[in-house]
Amino acid sequence: MSGAAELERQLARIREGSVDFVGEEELRARLKEALSGGRPLRVKLGMDPSAPDLHLGHTVALEKLRIFQELGHTPIFLVGDFTARIGDPTGKKKTRPALSEAEVRRNAETYVQQVSRVLDVQAAELRFNSEWLDALSAADFVRLCSKHTLARMIERDDFARRLQEGAAIAIHELLYPLVQAYDSVALEADVELGGTDQLFNLLVGREIQRSYGQRPQAAITVPLLVGADGREKMSKSAGNGIGISDAPEEIYGRAMSISDELMLQWIRLLSFGRWQDLLPRAAEVEAGGGDPFALKQEMARRLVLRCHGEAGAEAAAAHFRRVVRRGEPPEELPEVEIALAGATAAGLLDVMRRALGLASNAEARRLVQQGAVRLDGDPVRDPALRLPPGRYLLRAGKRRYARVRIA
């Protein structure tokens, strides 16, 4: 393949699935240099360890980073252990609480292992931005702040909205885009990836690189994945997320629970060249034909395959057939022991809470009132039911089971 043809091939792969691509012509020139024997592109994707788990929404950008890796460039996965202590205000109507250094450190420890499920971390740069940001002096920070204006900063959508609503904006929040931009300077990034809600920060990175005498990075955004509730972007805090490290049967079961319309969105956004064979089937379903249930099963299987490998995918599919479709208990179900401590019987709600890991007796009561609870296969309608000593099979909904021994 000629150099010109390879250049166009790579640009087409880079455009695939992108929403914004700012600086494409500049990147074209830099890519041409790389293909002519220069250094590979340095491609940055940063994520703050503000929670211990990455979710499927994160994999959209991670898959984009993987594409650059496959094209022979240098992927940089940046753990924002410093910026997590500031808190990115993206899309928020109020100041996000700052995390302690210990919380950030605990969360960051899990990220590399989770990222390795999508990216070849052995062939990537894994960096922590505390490496250079902790070393900046107060004078360095003032110098960094002097390279941007307040007028430009409050053009950011969420800042402008909060000003209009009279909501508070803390000074440290205004620093976040500048600090993220400085990461690009420290890493000499040629490209920075992010979700569409990160475009402002990525563009600030271009400006700050210029002010430090560097060529500006290309800013490429990818769509935000809608969560399992079908309404808001995926977020574990919103309760609509599916974690990369969640159990195989949990990933499979939650993927099977989404609407057909959302399934079609997920297939498009999570494909990134790996699921091309599913796209014609998705188009057929979208046109009102095909088999939506079979397609959803295949999508769920591939999501588990990506995170847990072939054995995990097969086990999750078998678990779904057994537990959800046929209503049978899981094959491996440990027994939970509940001591009566002198009483003659245990309250059903307390048993449910302890055996099924429910948040409260109120949640258990709601499940009973909804008719979602069975005891040894029989429906339970009385929240005040008391259980004498013995062994029981408890079920709530389609997927929650527990074997209980009361003594």
C-alpha positions as semicolon CSV with decimal commas, in nm:
position;residue;x (nm);y (nm);z (nm)
1;M;0,000;0,000;0,000
2;S;0,139;0,342;-0,096
3;G;0,211;0,603;0,168
4;A;-0,078;0,820;0,049
5;A;-0,318;0,526;0,058
6;E;-0,206;0,428;0,409
7;L;-0,250;0,788;0,521
8;E;-0,610;0,793;0,400
9;R;-0,676;0,446;0,547
10;Q;-0,557;0,557;0,889
11;L;-0,753;0,882;0,879
12;A;-1,067;0,686;0,790
13;R;-1,014;0,457;1,090
14;I;-0,952;0,759;1,313
15;R;-1,275;0,927;1,195
16;E;-1,476;0,609;1,256
17;G;-1,725;0,661;1,538
18;S;-1,599;1,014;1,612
19;V;-1,832;1,307;1,677
20;D;-1,587;1,600;1,682
21;F;-1,250;1,600;1,505
22;V;-1,086;1,937;1,563
23;G;-0,745;1,983;1,400
24;E;-0,781;1,712;1,135
25;E;-0,566;1,891;0,876
26;E;-0,293;1,953;1,133
27;L;-0,308;1,587;1,231
28;R;-0,292;1,483;0,866
29;A;0,046;1,655;0,836
30;R;0,169;1,499;1,160
31;L;0,045;1,155;1,055
32;K;0,226;1,191;0,723
33;E;0,547;1,257;0,917
34;A;0,489;0,947;1,131
35;L;0,432;0,727;0,825
36;S;0,749;0,868;0,666
37;G;0,966;0,745;0,950
38;G;0,893;1,001;1,220
39;R;0,777;0,915;1,569
40;P;0,431;0,757;1,606
41;L;0,145;0,978;1,720
42;R;0,111;1,018;2,095
43;V;-0,259;0,967;2,177
44;K;-0,387;1,061;2,521
45;L;-0,697;0,940;2,703
46;G;-0,735;1,050;3,063
47;M;-0,978;0,920;3,324
48;D;-1,009;1,037;3,681
49;P;-1,040;0,761;3,944
50;S;-1,345;0,926;4,100
51;A;-1,505;0,580;4,139
52;P;-1,344;0,235;4,178
53;D;-1,506;0,089;3,867
54;L;-1,485;0,170;3,499
55;H;-1,805;0,095;3,308
56;L;-1,906;0,014;2,951
57;G;-1,942;0,384;2,875
58;H;-1,568;0,423;2,932
59;T;-1,496;0,149;2,678
60;V;-1,623;0,367;2,391
61;A;-1,318;0,595;2,427
62;L;-1,093;0,301;2,522
63;E;-1,187;0,125;2,198
64;K;-1,096;0,442;2,009
65;L;-0,758;0,440;2,184
66;R;-0,718;0,074;2,087
67;I;-0,766;0,168;1,720
68;F;-0,472;0,408;1,739
69;Q;-0,270;0,130;1,903
70;E;-0,358;-0,107;1,617
71;L;-0,245;0,159;1,368
72;G;0,100;0,160;1,525
73;H;0,077;0,473;1,740
74;T;0,149;0,524;2,109
75;P;-0,161;0,504;2,332
76;I;-0,130;0,690;2,662
77;F;-0,378;0,597;2,933
78;L;-0,360;0,872;3,191
79;V;-0,493;0,809;3,540
80;G;-0,592;1,150;3,675
81;D;-0,499;1,086;4,035
82;F;-0,424;1,458;4,083
83;T;-0,726;1,593;3,893
84;A;-0,960;1,355;4,079
85;R;-0,873;1,553;4,391
86;I;-1,001;1,866;4,214
87;G;-1,313;1,716;4,056
88;D;-1,422;1,767;3,696
89;P;-1,746;1,970;3,702
90;T;-1,854;1,846;3,357
91;G;-2,230;1,850;3,320
92;K;-2,288;1,920;3,688
93;K;-2,522;2,182;3,827
94;K;-2,324;2,208;4,148
95;T;-1,972;2,163;4,275
96;R;-1,858;1,802;4,286
97;P;-1,720;1,701;4,629
98;A;-1,343;1,654;4,627
99;L;-1,206;1,308;4,702
100;S;-0,939;1,240;4,959
101;E;-0,597;1,123;4,849
102;A;-0,664;0,780;5,005
103;E;-0,994;0,741;4,815
104;V;-0,825;0,837;4,488
105;R;-0,538;0,595;4,549
106;R;-0,775;0,305;4,622
107;N;-0,974;0,372;4,307
108;A;-0,666;0,419;4,089
109;E;-0,528;0,080;4,190
110;T;-0,812;-0,093;4,008
111;Y;-0,793;0,104;3,682
112;V;-0,491;-0,053;3,513
113;Q;-0,628;-0,406;3,553
114;Q;-0,968;-0,299;3,420
115;V;-0,819;-0,112;3,122
116;S;-0,621;-0,423;3,028
117;R;-0,949;-0,593;2,933
118;V;-0,971;-0,358;2,632
119;L;-0,620;-0,225;2,570
120;D;-0,283;-0,399;2,540
121;V;-0,135;-0,224;2,842
122;Q;0,207;-0,383;2,785
123;A;0,238;-0,178;2,464
124;A;0,090;0,142;2,608
125;E;0,211;0,423;2,831
126;L;0,035;0,419;3,167
127;R;0,084;0,749;3,345
128;F;-0,042;0,930;3,657
129;N;-0,071;1,308;3,636
130;S;0,046;1,357;3,992
131;E;0,389;1,280;3,842
132;W;0,419;1,638;3,710
133;L;0,134;1,825;3,876
134;D;0,251;1,759;4,232
135;A;0,585;1,911;4,128
136;L;0,438;2,245;4,013
137;S;0,505;2,537;4,243
138;A;0,252;2,807;4,326
139;A;0,433;3,032;4,078
140;D;0,400;2,762;3,811
141;F;0,024;2,745;3,870
142;V;-0,011;3,123;3,846
143;R;0,187;3,115;3,522
144;L;-0,044;2,843;3,388
145;C;-0,354;3,045;3,484
146;S;-0,214;3,350;3,303
147;K;-0,238;3,164;2,972
148;H;-0,621;3,160;2,967
149;T;-0,897;3,413;3,032
150;L;-1,201;3,411;3,257
151;A;-1,420;3,522;2,964
152;R;-1,323;3,211;2,768
153;M;-1,361;2,984;3,070
154;I;-1,719;3,086;3,147
155;E;-1,818;3,012;2,786
156;R;-1,819;2,649;2,894
157;D;-2,183;2,531;2,888
158;D;-2,217;2,412;3,246
159;F;-2,038;2,719;3,387
160;A;-2,257;2,955;3,182
161;R;-2,571;2,769;3,293
162;R;-2,477;2,782;3,658
163;L;-2,397;3,153;3,638
164;Q;-2,736;3,216;3,480
165;E;-2,908;3,013;3,754
166;G;-2,712;3,187;4,030
167;A;-2,546;2,862;4,136
168;A;-2,201;2,871;4,294
169;I;-1,885;2,796;4,097
170;A;-1,579;2,728;4,308
171;I;-1,245;2,869;4,189
172;H;-1,086;2,523;4,186
173;E;-1,339;2,414;3,923
174;L;-1,211;2,682;3,688
175;L;-0,863;2,535;3,729
176;Y;-0,966;2,188;3,616
177;P;-0,958;2,250;3,237
178;L;-0,621;2,422;3,272
179;V;-0,475;2,135;3,470
180;Q;-0,608;1,882;3,218
181;A;-0,457;2,095;2,942
182;Y;-0,121;2,096;3,119
183;D;-0,130;1,715;3,109
184;S;-0,121;1,742;2,730
185;V;0,183;1,970;2,756
186;A;0,364;1,729;2,990
187;L;0,286;1,432;2,764
188;E;0,346;1,619;2,435
189;A;0,016;1,478;2,311
190;D;-0,063;1,479;1,939
191;V;-0,422;1,367;1,997
192;E;-0,653;1,378;2,298
193;L;-0,966;1,162;2,317
194;G;-1,275;1,216;2,528
195;G;-1,652;1,204;2,540
196;T;-1,854;1,483;2,381
197;D;-1,888;1,644;2,725
198;Q;-1,509;1,690;2,728
199;L;-1,479;1,897;2,408
200;F;-1,427;2,228;2,591
201;N;-1,143;2,083;2,800
202;L;-0,979;1,927;2,493
203;L;-0,989;2,261;2,311
204;V;-0,832;2,437;2,610
205;G;-0,555;2,179;2,577
206;R;-0,489;2,298;2,221
207;E;-0,461;2,660;2,338
208;I;-0,233;2,582;2,631
209;Q;-0,002;2,368;2,417
210;R;0,039;2,660;2,175
211;S;0,124;2,894;2,464
212;Y;0,398;2,650;2,576
213;G;0,544;2,639;2,224
214;Q;0,401;2,299;2,124
215;R;0,200;2,204;1,821
216;P;-0,167;2,177;1,929
217;Q;-0,321;1,835;1,974
218;A;-0,612;1,715;1,764
219;A;-0,928;1,694;1,976
220;I;-1,144;1,390;1,902
221;T;-1,466;1,314;2,086
222;V;-1,679;1,001;2,091
223;P;-2,049;0,971;2,182
224;L;-2,164;0,923;2,540
225;L;-2,318;0,583;2,601
226;V;-2,672;0,601;2,739
227;G;-2,708;0,390;3,053
228;A;-2,925;0,085;3,106
229;D;-3,216;0,307;3,214
230;G;-3,234;0,447;2,860
231;R;-3,237;0,809;2,984
232;E;-2,909;0,946;3,116
233;K;-2,547;0,885;3,021
234;M;-2,403;0,575;3,182
235;S;-2,282;0,633;3,534
236;K;-2,241;0,399;3,828
237;S;-2,357;0,676;4,062
238;A;-2,681;0,706;3,861
239;G;-2,742;0,333;3,904
240;N;-2,755;0,274;3,527
241;G;-2,400;0,154;3,473
242;I;-2,253;-0,185;3,388
243;G;-1,900;-0,219;3,522
244;I;-1,612;-0,372;3,326
245;S;-1,530;-0,579;3,635
246;D;-1,889;-0,675;3,718
247;A;-1,959;-1,050;3,733
248;P;-2,020;-1,209;3,390
249;E;-2,380;-1,300;3,472
250;E;-2,445;-0,942;3,594
251;I;-2,314;-0,789;3,269
252;Y;-2,512;-1,036;3,060
253;G;-2,833;-1,001;3,260
254;R;-2,829;-0,621;3,267
255;A;-2,753;-0,605;2,894
256;M;-3,051;-0,833;2,827
257;S;-3,276;-0,601;3,030
258;I;-3,234;-0,293;2,809
259;S;-3,484;-0,188;2,542
260;D;-3,446;-0,293;2,180
261;E;-3,399;0,071;2,080
262;L;-3,114;0,114;2,328
263;M;-2,962;-0,216;2,215
264;L;-2,926;-0,076;1,862
265;Q;-2,746;0,232;1,998
266;W;-2,512;0,016;2,206
267;I;-2,422;-0,206;1,913
268;R;-2,327;0,097;1,705
269;L;-2,126;0,269;1,978
270;L;-1,957;-0,038;2,125
271;S;-1,869;-0,201;1,794
272;F;-1,568;0,004;1,671
273;G;-1,479;-0,241;1,396
274;R;-1,506;-0,555;1,609
275;W;-1,873;-0,631;1,551
276;Q;-1,917;-0,550;1,183
277;D;-2,113;-0,873;1,134
278;L;-2,379;-0,748;1,378
279;L;-2,449;-0,423;1,193
280;P;-2,661;-0,576;0,911
281;R;-2,864;-0,766;1,172
282;A;-2,909;-0,444;1,370
283;A;-3,026;-0,262;1,055
284;E;-3,278;-0,541;0,991
285;V;-3,416;-0,512;1,346
286;E;-3,432;-0,134;1,317
287;A;-3,640;-0,176;1,001
288;G;-3,890;-0,392;1,191
289;G;-3,761;-0,736;1,096
290;G;-3,506;-0,985;1,224
291;D;-3,493;-1,134;1,572
292;P;-3,429;-0,862;1,835
293;F;-3,402;-1,112;2,122
294;A;-3,139;-1,324;1,946
295;L;-2,944;-1,012;1,853
296;K;-2,954;-0,888;2,212
297;Q;-2,828;-1,225;2,335
298;E;-2,534;-1,204;2,095
299;M;-2,455;-0,847;2,202
300;A;-2,468;-0,948;2,570
301;R;-2,241;-1,246;2,500
302;R;-1,984;-1,027;2,325
303;L;-1,986;-0,769;2,604
304;V;-1,901;-1,042;2,854
305;L;-1,645;-1,188;2,611
306;R;-1,470;-0,848;2,596
307;C;-1,450;-0,822;2,974
308;H;-1,417;-1,184;3,091
309;G;-1,314;-1,401;2,795
310;E;-1,481;-1,700;2,631
311;A;-1,536;-1,904;2,949
312;G;-1,706;-1,611;3,122
313;A;-1,929;-1,546;2,821
314;E;-2,046;-1,906;2,796
315;A;-2,108;-1,932;3,171
316;A;-2,307;-1,605;3,170
317;A;-2,526;-1,721;2,880
318;A;-2,592;-2,053;3,053
319;H;-2,675;-1,873;3,379
320;F;-2,925;-1,650;3,198
321;R;-3,097;-1,947;3,032
322;R;-3,120;-2,134;3,360
323;V;-3,209;-1,856;3,605
324;V;-3,397;-1,599;3,400
325;R;-3,555;-1,795;3,119
326;R;-3,640;-2,115;3,306
327;G;-3,669;-1,967;3,656
328;E;-3,427;-2,216;3,813
329;P;-3,178;-2,129;4,087
330;P;-2,810;-2,085;3,995
331;E;-2,603;-2,403;3,998
332;E;-2,365;-2,269;4,262
333;L;-2,560;-2,097;4,536
334;P;-2,394;-2,068;4,877
335;E;-2,606;-2,111;5,186
336;V;-2,656;-1,810;5,413
337;E;-2,685;-1,892;5,783
338;I;-2,907;-1,675;6,002
339;A;-2,900;-1,724;6,377
340;L;-3,223;-1,681;6,571
341;A;-3,040;-1,567;6,885
342;G;-3,308;-1,697;7,120
343;A;-3,611;-1,613;6,904
344;T;-3,849;-1,881;6,773
345;A;-3,864;-1,744;6,417
346;A;-3,697;-1,486;6,190
347;G;-3,879;-1,201;6,017
348;L;-3,903;-1,241;5,639
349;L;-3,790;-0,886;5,565
350;D;-3,481;-0,917;5,783
351;V;-3,395;-1,252;5,622
352;M;-3,434;-1,102;5,273
353;R;-3,217;-0,805;5,358
354;R;-2,937;-1,018;5,495
355;A;-2,952;-1,305;5,249
356;L;-3,008;-1,105;4,929
357;G;-2,790;-0,807;5,017
358;L;-3,075;-0,556;5,004
359;A;-3,022;-0,200;5,122
360;S;-3,302;-0,200;5,377
361;N;-3,613;-0,376;5,509
362;A;-3,813;-0,113;5,320
363;E;-3,669;-0,239;4,991
364;A;-3,755;-0,596;5,094
365;R;-4,110;-0,488;5,177
366;R;-4,153;-0,328;4,834
367;L;-4,044;-0,650;4,664
368;V;-4,301;-0,848;4,864
369;Q;-4,576;-0,599;4,788
370;Q;-4,488;-0,614;4,419
371;G;-4,533;-0,992;4,419
372;A;-4,169;-1,048;4,329
373;V;-4,081;-1,283;4,619
374;R;-4,104;-1,662;4,630
375;L;-4,015;-1,897;4,912
376;D;-3,942;-2,256;4,807
377;G;-4,117;-2,176;4,479
378;D;-4,438;-2,040;4,635
379;P;-4,533;-1,670;4,612
380;V;-4,514;-1,468;4,934
381;R;-4,763;-1,185;4,994
382;D;-4,728;-1,114;5,366
383;P;-4,436;-0,884;5,463
384;A;-4,495;-0,977;5,830
385;L;-4,431;-1,347;5,766
386;R;-4,200;-1,514;6,018
387;L;-3,983;-1,814;5,928
388;P;-3,918;-2,095;6,180
389;P;-3,587;-2,284;6,187
390;G;-3,516;-2,473;5,866
391;R;-3,370;-2,447;5,516
392;Y;-3,532;-2,227;5,248
393;L;-3,481;-2,125;4,886
394;L;-3,551;-1,753;4,861
395;R;-3,608;-1,573;4,533
396;A;-3,672;-1,204;4,459
397;G;-3,741;-1,103;4,100
398;K;-3,589;-1,299;3,814
399;R;-3,227;-1,314;3,917
400;R;-3,189;-1,283;4,295
401;Y;-3,166;-1,616;4,475
402;A;-3,041;-1,725;4,814
403;R;-3,033;-2,052;5,002
404;V;-3,100;-1,976;5,369
405;R;-3,052;-2,183;5,681
406;I;-3,228;-2,044;5,990
407;A;-3,114;-2,195;6,320
